[in-house]
Amino acid sequence: MVAIGIIICIGGTIHIKCNENMDLTNLLAAMRFNVIVSGTFIVIGVGVTSYLVIGDQGEKLAWLRLFGSFATGLCAGILIGWVTE
């Protein structure tokens, strides 16, 4: 799951669009957009991966608890970043 996040974040960072004359507000907006898009793809990737790897082995919906904890941590991290910005 970590590898999914690293690959998606690197891909998202490459696609930040900015030019040399951008001010700080526009640059932060581009970075926020990158965080939202990368976070969305990471959540989708981790959801699919956790379902495929864990599935319904053992407890029912065990994959959903793993996915839920990951999604909660990701949202908390993004929220902390925006509040402290």
Secondary structure by P-SEA (a helix, b strand, c coil): caaaaaaaaaaaaaaccccccccaaaaaaaaaaaaaaaaaaaaaaaaaaaaaacccccccaaaaaaaaaaaaaaaaaaaaaaaac
